[in-house]
Amino acid sequence: MPILSSSYKAPFYLFNGHLQTIIPSLFRQVGGITYSRERLTTPDQDFIDVDWSQVGGDSLVVLSHGLEGDSSRPYILGMVRAFNERGLDALAWNYRSCSGEPNKLLRSYHLGASDDLQFVVEHALHTGNYNTVHLIGFSAGGNITLKYLGENPAQVPAEVKRACVFSVPVDLKASAQKISRIYTQRFLKTLGEKLEQKRQLYPNEVDLTDYSVFWSFPEFDNRYTAPIHGFKDADDYYTKVSSRQFLTNIQQPTLLVNAKNDPFLAEECYPVEEARTNPYFYLEMPETGGHVGFTEDFRKDVYYSEARAVKFLLDDVRCCL
C-alpha cells in the first residue's frame, strides 16, 4: 500500500495554495544552467527541440514541463541543477510549439502526447551514452509521463528505471472543470497567440472567430485540441488521455506528489485506490504545496520537490517510504 506520509510544509509566509503556486512561478530565478540545444526531426517530419545539460554522467533524467511551459521554467532549471549536482545528465524537452517558434504541422502538443516523450527517450538511448534513464514530469508533463509508462508497459525501454511527477491532473475533465477562470485566462491567452501563428500557416483549418469570449478549457479543447489531434470532442480527449486509467499498469517505481491544496486539481486527481493496488505506484499528498510550488525556503531557493525527486530516484525506494 504505497501511500506515503509527507514531511513537507510550506513556509509560513506562503499561507495558501494560491501563493504557493504563484510566487515560485513568477519570481523564482535559477542560475548556473547552460543548455546545449538539439533539434530532432520527428517521424512525421515535424521537429522537437531538446535542451541538454551534460556533466558526463552515464545516467540521465528526462524532464517534461507543464502546460505552456518550456525548458527555461524555474521548476525545470532547479530540477536540472539538482541532478547535475549528483552527477546525472539532464534532457529537458520542449513540446511542439513550446521552444520559441511554431512547429511545422497543424498538430501541436496536448496532455496525452506520450508518443513524443517515447521518441525523445528513444533518441536519448540511441546516443549510447546512458544505461539508466529516469523520468520527471510537472503538471501536464506529469500526465504525459504517467500515460507513457502505463499505456503500453512492454514498450517502455528497460533502461527507464524510475519516475517522479508533481502536481498532475490525472483526471483531466475534473481538473478542467475545477480550475478557476483567473488561471484559465492566463493559459488561454498564450494558447491563443500560438493559434494565431497556426492560423497564418493553416488559414483554412484554424478559425479564431469569437476566441476572446472563451473562458474554459472544455470550450478550448472542444473547438481546437480535440479536432486538431484526432479526438471526437473534449470529452473524448479527456477520456482517452487522462493518465489515471493507466496507473495500475505502471511497472517502474513511480512517485506522484499532489498537494491537497493544489488549486488546479479536483478530488479525482488523488488516486488513492490505484496506489493501494499497484506496488510500483507511490502517492504522496502533502497538505500544502500549491501547484508546482513545494518551496521550503523561497528566499534561499530551497525546494522540497527537488530533494524529494533526488531521494526517490537515486536512493533505494524502501528508504523513501
C-alpha positions in Angstrom: 0.0 0.0 0.0 2.5 2.7 -1.2 0.6 5.8 0.1 3.3 7.8 1.7 3.1 10.2 4.6 4.7 13.6 3.8 7.0 15.7 5.9 6.6 18.8 3.7 5.0 22.0 4.9 5.1 25.3 3.0 6.8 28.3 4.7 4.5 30.3 6.9 4.7 33.4 4.7 3.2 31.4 1.8 0.0 30.7 3.7 -2.3 29.3 1.0 -2.3 27.3 -2.2 -2.5 30.3 -4.5 0.6 32.0 -3.0 2.4 28.7 -3.0 1.6 28.4 -6.7 2.1 32.0 -7.9 5.2 33.2 -6.0 7.6 30.5 -7.3 6.1 30.7 -10.8 6.5 34.5 -11.1 9.6 35.3 -9.0 11.9 32.3 -8.7 15.2 32.7 -10.6 17.6 29.8 -11.2 21.1 30.4 -12.5 24.1 28.2 -13.4 22.5 26.1 -16.1 23.8 26.2 -19.6 21.9 24.2 -22.2 23.0 22.8 -25.5 20.0 22.7 -27.8 19.4 19.9 -30.3 16.6 19.8 -32.9 15.1 16.4 -33.5 13.2 15.6 -36.7 10.1 13.5 -35.7 8.8 10.6 -37.7 6.0 12.8 -39.1 8.6 15.3 -40.4 8.0 17.9 -37.7 10.6 18.9 -35.1 11.1 18.9 -31.3 13.8 21.0 -29.6 15.5 19.4 -26.7 17.9 21.0 -24.3 20.8 19.1 -22.8 22.7 19.8 -19.6 25.5 17.3 -19.5 28.1 16.7 -16.8 29.5 13.4 -18.2 27.2 11.0 -16.4 26.1 7.6 -17.6 22.6 8.2 -16.2 20.0 10.7 -17.5 16.9 12.4 -16.3 14.3 13.4 -18.9 12.2 16.3 -17.8 8.7 17.2 -19.1 7.3 20.7 -18.4 3.8 21.9 -17.7 1.1 23.4 -19.8 2.5 26.3 -21.9 5.9 25.9 -20.2 9.3 25.2 -21.7 12.8 24.1 -20.6 13.6 27.5 -19.2 10.9 27.4 -16.5 12.4 27.7 -13.0 11.0 24.4 -11.8 12.7 22.7 -14.7 16.0 24.5 -14.2 16.0 23.8 -10.5 15.5 20.1 -11.1 18.2 20.1 -13.7 20.6 21.7 -11.3 19.7 19.2 -8.5 20.5 16.2 -10.7 23.6 17.7 -12.3 25.0 18.2 -8.8 24.5 14.5 -8.3 26.4 13.6 -11.5 23.5 12.9 -13.8 23.0 14.4 -17.2 19.6 16.1 -17.9 17.5 16.4 -21.0 14.7 18.9 -20.8 12.5 18.6 -23.9 10.2 21.3 -25.3 6.8 20.2 -26.6 5.9 21.1 -30.2 5.4 24.9 -30.4 6.9 25.5 -26.9 10.6 26.1 -27.9 10.2 29.6 -29.2 8.8 29.1 -32.7 5.8 27.3 -34.1 6.2 23.7 -35.2 5.6 22.8 -38.8 2.4 20.8 -38.6 -1.2 21.7 -37.7 -0.9 19.4 -34.7 0.9 20.9 -31.7 1.1 19.3 -28.3 -1.5 18.0 -25.9 -1.6 16.4 -22.5 -1.6 12.9 -23.9 1.3 13.3 -26.3 3.2 10.3 -25.0 4.3 9.4 -28.5 6.6 12.4 -28.4 8.0 11.5 -25.0 8.7 8.0 -26.3 10.5 9.5 -29.3 12.7 11.7 -27.0 13.5 8.8 -24.7 14.5 6.5 -27.6 16.6 9.3 -29.1 18.5 9.7 -25.8 19.1 6.0 -25.6 20.3 5.8 -29.2 23.2 8.1 -28.3 24.7 5.1 -26.5 25.7 7.3 -23.5 23.2 6.1 -20.9 22.4 2.8 -19.2 19.8 4.4 -16.8 17.1 6.9 -17.6 14.7 8.4 -15.0 11.6 10.5 -15.9 10.4 13.6 -14.2 7.2 15.5 -15.1 5.3 18.5 -13.9 1.6 19.0 -14.2 0.8 18.4 -17.9 4.2 16.8 -18.3 3.4 14.5 -15.4 0.2 13.3 -17.1 2.2 12.6 -20.3 4.8 10.7 -18.2 2.3 8.6 -16.4 0.4 7.8 -19.6 3.7 6.8 -21.3 4.6 4.4 -18.5 1.2 2.8 -18.2 -0.4 2.7 -21.6 1.9 0.1 -23.1 4.4 -1.1 -20.4 6.0 -3.6 -22.7 7.3 -0.8 -24.9 9.0 1.1 -22.2 12.7 0.5 -22.5 14.4 -1.5 -19.8 16.8 1.5 -19.2 13.9 3.5 -17.9 14.1 2.7 -14.2 12.0 5.2 -12.2 9.8 8.3 -12.4 8.8 11.1 -10.2 5.9 13.5 -11.1 4.4 16.6 -9.4 1.0 18.3 -9.4 -0.5 16.1 -12.0 -4.2 16.4 -13.2 -4.6 12.6 -13.7 -8.3 13.2 -14.3 -8.3 15.9 -17.0 -12.0 16.5 -17.1 -12.4 17.0 -13.4 -9.5 19.4 -13.3 -10.6 21.3 -16.4 -13.9 21.9 -14.6 -12.3 23.0 -11.3 -9.5 25.4 -12.4 -10.6 29.0 -11.8 -11.2 31.5 -14.6 -8.2 33.6 -13.5 -5.7 30.8 -14.1 -7.6 29.6 -17.2 -7.5 33.0 -18.9 -3.7 33.2 -18.5 -3.3 29.9 -20.3 -5.9 30.8 -23.0 -4.0 34.0 -23.8 -0.8 32.2 -24.7 -2.6 29.3 -26.4 -4.5 31.9 -28.5 -1.3 33.5 -29.6 0.0 30.2 -30.8 -3.3 29.5 -32.6 -2.9 32.8 -34.4 0.5 31.6 -35.6 -1.1 28.4 -36.7 -3.9 30.3 -38.5 -1.2 32.1 -40.6 0.2 28.7 -41.6 -3.2 27.0 -42.0 -5.8 29.7 -42.7 -8.5 27.2 -43.8 -8.1 25.0 -40.8 -7.9 27.4 -37.8 -10.9 29.6 -37.1 -10.4 32.1 -34.3 -13.8 33.7 -34.5 -15.1 34.6 -31.0 -12.0 33.2 -29.4 -12.0 36.2 -27.0 -15.2 35.0 -25.3 -13.8 31.6 -24.4 -13.3 31.2 -20.7 -12.9 27.5 -20.0 -10.7 24.6 -21.0 -13.6 22.4 -22.1 -14.6 25.1 -24.6 -11.0 25.4 -25.9 -10.4 21.7 -26.0 -13.7 21.0 -27.8 -13.0 23.5 -30.5 -9.3 23.1 -31.0 -7.4 20.4 -29.1 -9.8 17.6 -29.9 -10.4 18.1 -33.6 -6.8 19.1 -34.4 -5.4 16.0 -32.7 -7.9 13.4 -33.8 -10.4 13.3 -30.9 -14.2 13.5 -31.3 -14.6 16.2 -28.8 -13.3 17.4 -25.4 -14.9 14.5 -23.5 -13.3 12.0 -25.9 -9.9 13.7 -25.4 -10.2 13.8 -21.6 -11.3 10.2 -21.5 -8.6 8.8 -23.7 -5.6 10.8 -22.4 -6.2 11.1 -18.7 -3.4 9.1 -17.0 -5.4 7.8 -14.1 -6.7 4.9 -16.1 -3.1 3.8 -16.8 -1.7 3.9 -13.2 -2.4 0.3 -12.4 -0.3 -0.8 -15.3 2.9 1.0 -14.4 5.9 -1.3 -13.8 8.6 1.1 -12.8 8.8 2.6 -9.3 6.9 5.9 -9.8 6.1 8.6 -7.3 3.2 11.1 -7.7 3.3 14.1 -5.4 0.0 16.1 -5.4 -0.6 18.7 -2.8 -4.0 18.7 -1.2 -4.4 22.4 -1.6 -3.5 22.5 -5.3 -5.9 25.0 -6.9 -5.7 23.1 -10.2 -6.6 19.7 -9.0 -10.0 18.2 -8.4 -10.7 15.4 -5.9 -10.4 12.8 -8.7 -6.7 13.7 -9.0 -5.7 11.9 -5.8 -5.6 8.3 -7.0 -5.6 6.5 -3.6 -7.0 3.2 -4.8 -4.5 2.9 -7.6 -1.7 3.4 -5.1 -3.1 0.7 -2.9 -3.3 -1.8 -5.7 -0.1 -1.2 -7.7 3.1 -1.8 -5.6 5.1 0.2 -8.1 2.9 3.4 -7.9 3.6 5.6 -4.9 1.3 8.5 -3.9 2.3 11.4 -1.6 -0.3 14.0 -0.7 1.2 16.9 1.4 -1.3 19.2 2.9 0.4 22.2 1.3 2.5 23.0 -1.8 0.1 24.5 -4.3 0.6 23.7 -8.0 4.2 23.1 -8.9 5.2 25.0 -5.8 6.8 23.0 -3.0 9.2 25.6 -1.8 10.8 25.1 1.6 12.5 28.4 1.7 11.8 30.7 -1.2 14.4 33.3 -0.1 17.2 30.7 -0.1 15.9 28.8 -3.2 15.3 25.6 -1.4 12.6 23.3 -2.9 11.2 20.1 -1.4 10.3 18.8 -4.9 14.0 18.7 -5.9 15.2 17.0 -2.8 12.2 14.5 -3.0 12.9 13.6 -6.6 16.6 13.1 -5.9 15.9 10.9 -3.0 13.2 8.8 -4.7 15.0 8.3 -8.0 18.6 7.8 -6.8 18.2 6.2 -3.4 16.6 2.8 -2.6 12.9 3.1 -2.8 12.5 1.5 0.6 14.2 4.4 2.2 11.7 6.8 0.8 8.6 5.3 2.5 
